[in-house]
Amino acid sequence: MVSLYLAFSRQPADISFSLGGWMMNRIRLGRTNLMVSRSGFGAIPIQRIGFEEAREMLWTAYESGINFYDTARVYTDSEEKIGYAFSSVRKEVILATKVMASDRKELLRILETSLAKLKTDYVDLLQIHNPDKLPDPSDPESFYRGLMEAKAKGLTRFIGLTNHKLNLALKAAESKLYDTIQFPLSYLSTSQELELTKVCRDNDIGLIAMKALSGGLITDVVPAFAFLRQYDNIVPIWGIEEKWQLEQFIALEKEPPVLDSEMLKTIEKDRAERSGSFCRGCGYCMPCPEGIPIPFAARMKLILLRFPPQVFLNEEWKEKMELIYNCQECGQCKENCPYELDTPNLLKNMLQDYLVVYNNRNVY
């Protein structure tokens, strides 16, 4: 299989968590006033490991001072593993989950399942998961009203929104309707994307950085860590699957690297070489005339590194990926991409990589 890549203010930090004389930095998550560890734990990758291994990993992170854990209902058994690990220390950790829902009733129904899996009566942060458009807050059946109802019932303390579309993330932050915004941010981000940091700060919205390693595209964790650390209102949620990865982030927290000229050279080199390969999954390219699920297909190599591979290594997804053979290079996806990606060629490369992994799937 393709290699698993991980090489590596105005808002006050609280260094109150002590472990063997060392203190884990914490930061205020916007107007929530939650004091969260500067490094959060992104729980997508723990889908790929067993329950006991996940419990040990999560417990080690907790004992090291990481107190912020982000998951989602669609991350297969990720919520269940977090519940298994932390039910005895529920009040000592800050749990965030996400729900994909189109209306109030669906959101509340799915949240009920999430709470059961997490073994808790409430989450600290409930986020609507990557909606295609922002809801009308005055609509009594909108998912926003579902978020507010969950908060009123004590099922969540705060509400947030995640998105891959910059315009929606900016509008959500400017609306001040959400306590947090989660968006892909890394050193491959454009200056326009990084403007989100200012908008969130100005509106006292907590800003959570997903894909801080661009889903695995960034292979050197040190400049990636240093780049985001220069922003005092960003909380990256690092995807962690193996013990050595967790140890690496803990070591970086103990001695945070300073962004220097050598790191900036690495960043500029990566931007030149990799920015054209980083599909954010925003969906501006859709619909595809040939039915290609571009937001997934253009990221497939990276998705296989983060999710349980069997979810995508099946006949259904093979057929979807092979729709790339039908690409007429009409240019619609390329023209509509706000990141100026060469989408047709990116899709062809992803198909080649996918088929290599698919044809060797019994090895994994």
Number of C-alpha atoms within 10 A of each C-alpha: 16 12 9 14 17 18 15 18 8 9 15 13 19 16 16 13 17 13 11 6 6 14 16 22 20 24 21 22 25 21 15 17 12 17 20 23 27 27 26 25 24 23 26 23 20 29 21 19 17 11 18 12 15 25 19 13 19 27 16 15 22 19 12 20 26 25 23 25 23 25 27 23 21 15 18 17 22 25 29 20 24 25 22 18 22 20 14 10 10 18 11 12 17 19 25 23 27 25 26 18 21 18 18 20 15 16 23 19 13 15 27 14 13 25 20 14 18 26 20 16 13 23 23 20 23 27 26 25 20 22 18 13 11 15 16 12 14 9 12 12 16 20 26 28 20 24 26 20 16 23 19 11 11 14 22 24 18 22 25 26 27 24 24 22 21 18 14 18 23 19 14 23 27 16 10 13 16 21 26 27 24 25 25 24 25 23 23 24 17 13 9 10 18 17 12 22 21 14 17 24 19 11 15 20 26 25 28 25 22 24 21 28 27 22 25 23 20 24 17 18 20 18 25 24 25 20 20 19 19 12 15 18 28 25 27 27 24 25 24 24 22 15 15 11 17 20 15 16 21 18 11 17 21 13 9 14 16 14 17 11 9 10 18 15 12 14 20 14 12 17 18 11 10 15 19 15 19 21 25 23 18 19 18 17 19 16 13 13 12 12 13 22 18 26 17 19 25 26 19 21 23 22 16 20 18 22 17 18 18 13 11 18 19 12 10 10 16 15 11 16 25 17 16 20 12 11 17 10 11 11 13 16 22 18 15 15 18 14 17 14 18 15 23 20 14 18 24 18 14 19 22 14 15 24 15 12 19 21 10 12 14 9 8 9
